[in-house]
Amino acid sequence: MSVPISNRPKSQMNILDKRIPRNPKYANVQSTIDTGDSLTKFLKRNEDLRASKKQQTGEIFKRMKVSTLIQLIIQVADINSFENLKNGED
């Protein structure tokens, strides 16, 4: 059995152009290099903020806690009572 001999020269492939095989075990691992703010980071952060909000698409106002609503009602009542006293003295 003889080995066929070819006159074609082998192509010289640059070692840096060689493709690195991917390991599916580490497919979700990201690099830890922080190069500062970029458009992709901004969009990801914006998407995370939008997902964490409880605001529905049709709502105009932001939601507030019950304690904040009570404080607001108390402040409005104080202002109204002050104005009623002021108008009553005139």
A tleap script that builds the chain and sets N, CA, C and O, in Angstrom:
source leaprc.protein.ff14SB
mol = sequence {
  NMET SER VAL PRO ILE SER ASN ARG PRO LYS
  SER GLN MET ASN ILE LEU ASP LYS ARG ILE
  PRO ARG ASN PRO LYS TYR ALA ASN VAL GLN
  SER THR ILE ASP THR GLY ASP SER LEU THR
  LYS PHE LEU LYS ARG ASN GLU ASP LEU ARG
  ALA SER LYS LYS GLN GLN THR GLY GLU ILE
  PHE LYS ARG MET LYS VAL SER THR LEU ILE
  GLN LEU ILE ILE GLN VAL ALA ASP ILE ASN
  SER PHE GLU ASN LEU LYS ASN GLY GLU CASP
}
set mol.1.N position { 0.841 -1.162 0.000 }
set mol.1.CA position { 0.000 0.000 0.000 }
set mol.1.C position { 0.888 1.226 0.000 }
set mol.1.O position { 1.759 1.386 0.855 }
set mol.2.N position { 0.661 2.052 -0.932 }
set mol.2.CA position { 1.481 3.252 -1.038 }
set mol.2.C position { 0.647 4.497 -0.727 }
set mol.2.O position { -0.561 4.533 -0.960 }
set mol.3.N position { 1.298 5.472 -0.216 }
set mol.3.CA position { 0.651 6.744 0.122 }
set mol.3.C position { 0.742 7.643 -1.097 }
set mol.3.O position { 1.821 7.843 -1.655 }
set mol.4.N position { -0.417 8.191 -1.511 }
set mol.4.CA position { -0.341 9.074 -2.682 }
set mol.4.C position { 0.405 10.366 -2.336 }
set mol.4.O position { 0.189 10.965 -1.283 }
set mol.5.N position { 1.253 10.761 -3.214 }
set mol.5.CA position { 2.044 11.971 -3.018 }
set mol.5.C position { 1.434 13.068 -3.876 }
set mol.5.O position { 1.155 12.881 -5.060 }
set mol.6.N position { 1.240 14.197 -3.255 }
set mol.6.CA position { 0.644 15.321 -3.966 }
set mol.6.C position { 1.687 16.411 -4.135 }
set mol.6.O position { 2.535 16.626 -3.269 }
set mol.7.N position { 1.606 17.082 -5.249 }
set mol.7.CA position { 2.525 18.179 -5.522 }
set mol.7.C position { 1.977 19.516 -5.015 }
set mol.7.O position { 2.672 20.532 -5.032 }
set mol.8.N position { 0.692 19.497 -4.555 }
set mol.8.CA position { 0.108 20.754 -4.067 }
set mol.8.C position { 0.720 21.116 -2.722 }
set mol.8.O position { 0.804 20.275 -1.827 }
set mol.9.N position { 1.141 22.353 -2.580 }
set mol.9.CA position { 1.647 22.767 -1.270 }
set mol.9.C position { 0.484 23.000 -0.302 }
set mol.9.O position { -0.593 23.443 -0.700 }
set mol.10.N position { 0.718 22.700 0.949 }
set mol.10.CA position { -0.308 22.930 1.956 }
set mol.10.C position { -0.459 24.433 2.171 }
set mol.10.O position { 0.518 25.182 2.175 }
set mol.11.N position { -1.701 24.847 2.349 }
set mol.11.CA position { -1.924 26.276 2.568 }
set mol.11.C position { -1.444 26.637 3.970 }
set mol.11.O position { -1.731 25.942 4.945 }
set mol.12.N position { -0.730 27.704 4.039 }
set mol.12.CA position { -0.212 28.166 5.316 }
set mol.12.C position { -1.296 28.986 6.019 }
set mol.12.O position { -1.531 30.146 5.680 }
set mol.13.N position { -1.946 28.366 6.997 }
set mol.13.CA position { -2.999 29.047 7.739 }
set mol.13.C position { -2.374 29.718 8.952 }
set mol.13.O position { -1.576 29.126 9.678 }
set mol.14.N position { -2.763 30.967 9.145 }
set mol.14.CA position { -2.257 31.704 10.297 }
set mol.14.C position { -2.867 31.107 11.560 }
set mol.14.O position { -4.071 30.860 11.617 }
set mol.15.N position { -2.055 30.883 12.546 }
set mol.15.CA position { -2.529 30.260 13.785 }
set mol.15.C position { -3.530 31.151 14.509 }
set mol.15.O position { -4.396 30.650 15.226 }
set mol.16.N position { -3.422 32.467 14.331 }
set mol.16.CA position { -4.348 33.388 14.985 }
set mol.16.C position { -5.720 33.398 14.317 }
set mol.16.O position { -6.702 33.816 14.930 }
set mol.17.N position { -5.796 32.943 13.067 }
set mol.17.CA position { -7.075 32.883 12.363 }
set mol.17.C position { -7.834 31.596 12.646 }
set mol.17.O position { -8.980 31.441 12.225 }
set mol.18.N position { -7.208 30.687 13.346 }
set mol.18.CA position { -7.836 29.405 13.637 }
set mol.18.C position { -9.015 29.617 14.584 }
set mol.18.O position { -8.907 30.360 15.559 }
set mol.19.N position { -10.120 28.974 14.301 }
set mol.19.CA position { -11.338 29.120 15.098 }
set mol.19.C position { -11.209 28.323 16.390 }
set mol.19.O position { -10.769 27.174 16.395 }
set mol.20.N position { -11.609 28.970 17.490 }
set mol.20.CA position { -11.552 28.317 18.794 }
set mol.20.C position { -12.869 27.591 19.016 }
set mol.20.O position { -13.930 28.199 18.873 }
set mol.21.N position { -12.834 26.312 19.359 }
set mol.21.CA position { -14.095 25.595 19.584 }
set mol.21.C position { -14.798 26.106 20.839 }
set mol.21.O position { -14.157 26.402 21.847 }
set mol.22.N position { -16.122 26.203 20.764 }
set mol.22.CA position { -16.934 26.692 21.881 }
set mol.22.C position { -17.321 25.537 22.788 }
set mol.22.O position { -17.635 24.443 22.318 }
set mol.23.N position { -17.298 25.786 24.088 }
set mol.23.CA position { -17.715 24.802 25.065 }
set mol.23.C position { -19.102 25.200 25.559 }
set mol.23.O position { -19.251 26.281 26.129 }
set mol.24.N position { -20.121 24.367 25.361 }
set mol.24.CA position { -21.479 24.737 25.783 }
set mol.24.C position { -21.611 24.908 27.291 }
set mol.24.O position { -22.535 25.575 27.757 }
set mol.25.N position { -20.707 24.320 28.052 }
set mol.25.CA position { -20.754 24.455 29.509 }
set mol.25.C position { -20.538 25.912 29.930 }
set mol.25.O position { -21.107 26.360 30.926 }
set mol.26.N position { -19.729 26.641 29.188 }
set mol.26.CA position { -19.399 28.020 29.535 }
set mol.26.C position { -20.052 29.027 28.582 }
set mol.26.O position { -19.555 30.143 28.433 }
set mol.27.N position { -21.142 28.653 27.947 }
set mol.27.CA position { -21.789 29.538 26.976 }
set mol.27.C position { -22.398 30.771 27.637 }
set mol.27.O position { -22.466 31.828 27.009 }
set mol.28.N position { -22.843 30.660 28.895 }
set mol.28.CA position { -23.498 31.789 29.550 }
set mol.28.C position { -22.532 32.655 30.350 }
set mol.28.O position { -22.974 33.622 30.971 }
set mol.29.N position { -21.256 32.360 30.364 }
set mol.29.CA position { -20.273 33.130 31.122 }
set mol.29.C position { -19.885 34.363 30.319 }
set mol.29.O position { -19.584 34.271 29.129 }
set mol.30.N position { -19.896 35.530 30.987 }
set mol.30.CA position { -19.511 36.776 30.335 }
set mol.30.C position { -18.164 37.236 30.874 }
set mol.30.O position { -17.754 36.853 31.970 }
set mol.31.N position { -17.497 38.048 30.099 }
set mol.31.CA position { -16.209 38.563 30.539 }
set mol.31.C position { -16.410 39.563 31.666 }
set mol.31.O position { -17.480 40.156 31.799 }
set mol.32.N position { -15.381 39.744 32.471 }
set mol.32.CA position { -15.486 40.648 33.617 }
set mol.32.C position { -14.814 41.988 33.356 }
set mol.32.O position { -14.689 42.796 34.277 }
set mol.33.N position { -14.386 42.240 32.152 }
set mol.33.CA position { -13.742 43.504 31.824 }
set mol.33.C position { -14.813 44.584 31.754 }
set mol.33.O position { -15.777 44.462 30.999 }
set mol.34.N position { -14.643 45.641 32.544 }
set mol.34.CA position { -15.591 46.744 32.551 }
set mol.34.C position { -14.954 47.919 31.822 }
set mol.34.O position { -14.036 48.554 32.340 }
set mol.35.N position { -15.438 48.202 30.629 }
set mol.35.CA position { -14.861 49.270 29.818 }
set mol.35.C position { -15.631 50.566 29.957 }
set mol.35.O position { -15.408 51.496 29.182 }
set mol.36.N position { -16.530 50.652 30.924 }
set mol.36.CA position { -17.303 51.871 31.114 }
set mol.36.C position { -18.681 51.731 30.509 }
set mol.36.O position { -19.104 50.642 30.125 }
set mol.37.N position { -19.371 52.854 30.432 }
set mol.37.CA position { -20.731 52.854 29.920 }
set mol.37.C position { -20.727 52.717 28.398 }
set mol.37.O position { -19.908 53.332 27.715 }
set mol.38.N position { -21.627 51.923 27.884 }
set mol.38.CA position { -21.758 51.755 26.445 }
set mol.38.C position { -23.239 51.648 26.107 }
set mol.38.O position { -24.078 51.550 27.002 }
set mol.39.N position { -23.555 51.667 24.840 }
set mol.39.CA position { -24.948 51.615 24.412 }
set mol.39.C position { -25.589 50.291 24.796 }
set mol.39.O position { -26.749 50.265 25.208 }
set mol.40.N position { -24.860 49.197 24.668 }
set mol.40.CA position { -25.446 47.899 25.010 }
set mol.40.C position { -25.728 47.798 26.502 }
set mol.40.O position { -26.755 47.249 26.903 }
set mol.41.N position { -24.818 48.328 27.338 }
set mol.41.CA position { -25.059 48.315 28.777 }
set mol.41.C position { -26.240 49.208 29.134 }
set mol.41.O position { -27.044 48.863 30.000 }
set mol.42.N position { -26.346 50.362 28.462 }
set mol.42.CA position { -27.459 51.272 28.719 }
set mol.42.C position { -28.783 50.609 28.360 }
set mol.42.O position { -29.743 50.690 29.126 }
set mol.43.N position { -28.843 49.958 27.210 }
set mol.43.CA position { -30.077 49.304 26.788 }
set mol.43.C position { -30.435 48.157 27.724 }
set mol.43.O position { -31.610 47.960 28.035 }
set mol.44.N position { -29.444 47.400 28.176 }
set mol.44.CA position { -29.709 46.302 29.105 }
set mol.44.C position { -30.225 46.835 30.435 }
set mol.44.O position { -31.175 46.288 30.996 }
set mol.45.N position { -29.602 47.904 30.947 }
set mol.45.CA position { -30.034 48.507 32.209 }
set mol.45.C position { -31.438 49.085 32.073 }
set mol.45.O position { -32.260 48.950 32.979 }
set mol.46.N position { -31.712 49.730 30.937 }
set mol.46.CA position { -33.028 50.310 30.688 }
set mol.46.C position { -34.089 49.215 30.609 }
set mol.46.O position { -35.199 49.383 31.114 }
set mol.47.N position { -33.751 48.107 29.981 }
set mol.47.CA position { -34.691 46.988 29.878 }
set mol.47.C position { -34.963 46.376 31.257 }
set mol.47.O position { -36.095 45.999 31.561 }
set mol.48.N position { -33.923 46.280 32.083 }
set mol.48.CA position { -34.098 45.754 33.442 }
set mol.48.C position { -34.982 46.671 34.275 }
set mol.48.O position { -35.824 46.196 35.038 }
set mol.49.N position { -34.798 47.981 34.137 }
set mol.49.CA position { -35.622 48.932 34.881 }
set mol.49.C position { -37.071 48.871 34.428 }
set mol.49.O position { -37.989 48.928 35.246 }
set mol.50.N position { -37.268 48.755 33.133 }
set mol.50.CA position { -38.628 48.698 32.597 }
set mol.50.C position { -39.334 47.424 33.052 }
set mol.50.O position { -40.536 47.433 33.317 }
set mol.51.N position { -38.584 46.334 33.140 }
set mol.51.CA position { -39.179 45.069 33.572 }
set mol.51.C position { -39.511 45.086 35.059 }
set mol.51.O position { -40.455 44.427 35.494 }
set mol.52.N position { -38.732 45.843 35.847 }
set mol.52.CA position { -38.961 45.858 37.286 }
set mol.52.C position { -40.084 46.805 37.687 }
set mol.52.O position { -40.593 46.714 38.804 }
set mol.53.N position { -40.474 47.700 36.810 }
set mol.53.CA position { -41.556 48.632 37.142 }
set mol.53.C position { -42.881 47.896 37.147 }
set mol.53.O position { -43.079 46.933 36.407 }
set mol.54.N position { -43.793 48.369 38.002 }
set mol.54.CA position { -45.118 47.778 38.057 }
set mol.54.C position { -46.103 48.571 37.216 }
set mol.54.O position { -47.297 48.270 37.214 }
set mol.55.N position { -45.627 49.565 36.513 }
set mol.55.CA position { -46.497 50.427 35.738 }
set mol.55.C position { -46.983 49.685 34.489 }
set mol.55.O position { -46.197 49.097 33.746 }
set mol.56.N position { -48.277 49.731 34.288 }
set mol.56.CA position { -48.865 49.108 33.113 }
set mol.56.C position { -48.674 50.025 31.909 }
set mol.56.O position { -48.317 51.192 32.069 }
set mol.57.N position { -48.907 49.512 30.723 }
set mol.57.CA position { -48.676 50.304 29.525 }
set mol.57.C position { -49.666 51.451 29.393 }
set mol.57.O position { -49.313 52.496 28.846 }
set mol.58.N position { -50.904 51.290 29.882 }
set mol.58.CA position { -51.901 52.333 29.734 }
set mol.58.C position { -51.921 53.336 30.872 }
set mol.58.O position { -52.662 54.316 30.809 }
set mol.59.N position { -51.125 53.118 31.913 }
set mol.59.CA position { -51.142 54.013 33.063 }
set mol.59.C position { -50.347 55.277 32.778 }
set mol.59.O position { -49.278 55.238 32.169 }
set mol.60.N position { -50.893 56.399 33.233 }
set mol.60.CA position { -50.229 57.682 33.024 }
set mol.60.C position { -49.349 58.026 34.222 }
set mol.60.O position { -48.233 58.519 34.055 }
set mol.61.N position { -49.851 57.767 35.429 }
set mol.61.CA position { -49.155 58.153 36.644 }
set mol.61.C position { -48.382 56.977 37.229 }
set mol.61.O position { -48.676 55.814 36.955 }
set mol.62.N position { -47.389 57.315 38.039 }
set mol.62.CA position { -46.635 56.275 38.737 }
set mol.62.C position { -47.436 55.792 39.931 }
set mol.62.O position { -48.261 56.527 40.473 }
set mol.63.N position { -47.197 54.571 40.336 }
set mol.63.CA position { -47.860 54.022 41.517 }
set mol.63.C position { -47.137 54.499 42.764 }
set mol.63.O position { -45.948 54.813 42.726 }
set mol.64.N position { -47.877 54.549 43.883 }
set mol.64.CA position { -47.272 54.941 45.149 }
set mol.64.C position { -47.727 54.006 46.250 }
set mol.64.O position { -48.740 53.317 46.128 }
set mol.65.N position { -46.956 53.997 47.328 }
set mol.65.CA position { -47.289 53.155 48.468 }
set mol.65.C position { -48.471 53.753 49.215 }
set mol.65.O position { -48.776 54.937 49.072 }
set mol.66.N position { -49.130 52.924 50.011 }
set mol.66.CA position { -50.280 53.375 50.793 }
set mol.66.C position { -49.836 54.422 51.809 }
set mol.66.O position { -50.549 55.398 52.040 }
set mol.67.N position { -48.669 54.232 52.415 }
set mol.67.CA position { -48.182 55.199 53.407 }
set mol.67.C position { -47.937 56.570 52.770 }
set mol.67.O position { -48.205 57.597 53.392 }
set mol.68.N position { -47.434 56.590 51.542 }
set mol.68.CA position { -47.221 57.854 50.840 }
set mol.68.C position { -48.550 58.522 50.530 }
set mol.68.O position { -48.667 59.743 50.637 }
set mol.69.N position { -49.552 57.743 50.149 }
set mol.69.CA position { -50.881 58.287 49.874 }
set mol.69.C position { -51.485 58.898 51.135 }
set mol.69.O position { -52.090 59.968 51.073 }
set mol.70.N position { -51.328 58.232 52.271 }
set mol.70.CA position { -51.862 58.749 53.539 }
set mol.70.C position { -51.180 60.069 53.898 }
set mol.70.O position { -51.847 61.013 54.320 }
set mol.71.N position { -49.861 60.143 53.735 }
set mol.71.CA position { -49.145 61.390 54.013 }
set mol.71.C position { -49.630 62.514 53.108 }
set mol.71.O position { -49.783 63.650 53.558 }
set mol.72.N position { -49.870 62.211 51.855 }
set mol.72.CA position { -50.362 63.214 50.911 }
set mol.72.C position { -51.754 63.693 51.302 }
set mol.72.O position { -52.030 64.891 51.240 }
set mol.73.N position { -52.628 62.787 51.699 }
set mol.73.CA position { -53.988 63.157 52.119 }
set mol.73.C position { -53.935 64.036 53.367 }
set mol.73.O position { -54.681 65.010 53.468 }
set mol.74.N position { -53.065 63.705 54.310 }
set mol.74.CA position { -52.925 64.508 55.534 }
set mol.74.C position { -52.426 65.912 55.200 }
set mol.74.O position { -52.924 66.890 55.757 }
set mol.75.N position { -51.459 66.022 54.308 }
set mol.75.CA position { -50.940 67.333 53.918 }
set mol.75.C position { -52.019 68.173 53.246 }
set mol.75.O position { -52.139 69.364 53.534 }
set mol.76.N position { -52.800 67.576 52.361 }
set mol.76.CA position { -53.874 68.307 51.682 }
set mol.76.C position { -54.931 68.737 52.689 }
set mol.76.O position { -55.454 69.847 52.595 }
set mol.77.N position { -55.254 67.877 53.652 }
set mol.77.CA position { -56.241 68.226 54.676 }
set mol.77.C position { -55.737 69.380 55.538 }
set mol.77.O position { -56.513 70.273 55.880 }
set mol.78.N position { -54.455 69.380 55.894 }
set mol.78.CA position { -53.883 70.481 56.674 }
set mol.78.C position { -53.944 71.797 55.903 }
set mol.78.O position { -54.292 72.835 56.467 }
set mol.79.N position { -53.612 71.755 54.637 }
set mol.79.CA position { -53.655 72.968 53.816 }
set mol.79.C position { -55.083 73.478 53.697 }
set mol.79.O position { -55.321 74.681 53.797 }
set mol.80.N position { -56.035 72.576 53.485 }
set mol.80.CA position { -57.438 72.990 53.368 }
set mol.80.C position { -57.956 73.576 54.677 }
set mol.80.O position { -58.676 74.575 54.664 }
set mol.81.N position { -57.599 72.969 55.801 }
set mol.81.CA position { -58.064 73.502 57.086 }
set mol.81.C position { -57.431 74.862 57.363 }
set mol.81.O position { -58.088 75.743 57.916 }
set mol.82.N position { -56.173 75.047 56.990 }
set mol.82.CA position { -55.507 76.334 57.161 }
set mol.82.C position { -56.184 77.405 56.311 }
set mol.82.O position { -56.401 78.524 56.775 }
set mol.83.N position { -56.520 77.061 55.060 }
set mol.83.CA position { -57.189 78.023 54.179 }
set mol.83.C position { -58.590 78.340 54.686 }
set mol.83.O position { -59.035 79.483 54.580 }
set mol.84.N position { -59.294 77.356 55.235 }
set mol.84.CA position { -60.632 77.598 55.783 }
set mol.84.C position { -60.559 78.530 56.991 }
set mol.84.O position { -61.409 79.406 57.147 }
set mol.85.N position { -59.550 78.349 57.848 }
set mol.85.CA position { -59.381 79.239 58.996 }
set mol.85.C position { -59.031 80.651 58.541 }
set mol.85.O position { -59.522 81.633 59.096 }
set mol.86.N position { -58.189 80.739 57.538 }
set mol.86.CA position { -57.772 82.044 57.015 }
set mol.86.C position { -58.958 82.772 56.395 }
set mol.86.O position { -59.125 83.972 56.609 }
set mol.87.N position { -59.778 82.065 55.632 }
set mol.87.CA position { -60.951 82.676 54.994 }
set mol.87.C position { -62.029 83.006 56.023 }
set mol.87.O position { -62.771 83.971 55.836 }
set mol.88.N position { -62.134 82.245 57.083 }
set mol.88.CA position { -63.123 82.492 58.123 }
set mol.88.C position { -62.792 83.718 58.951 }
set mol.88.O position { -63.701 84.361 59.476 }
set mol.89.N position { -61.516 84.063 59.086 }
set mol.89.CA position { -61.109 85.216 59.879 }
set mol.89.C position { -61.347 86.515 59.141 }
set mol.89.O position { -61.488 87.561 59.773 }
set mol.90.N position { -61.396 86.477 57.833 }
set mol.90.CA position { -61.575 87.712 57.045 }
set mol.90.C position { -62.899 88.333 57.232 }
set mol.90.O position { -63.184 89.371 56.635 }
savepdb mol mol.pdb
quit
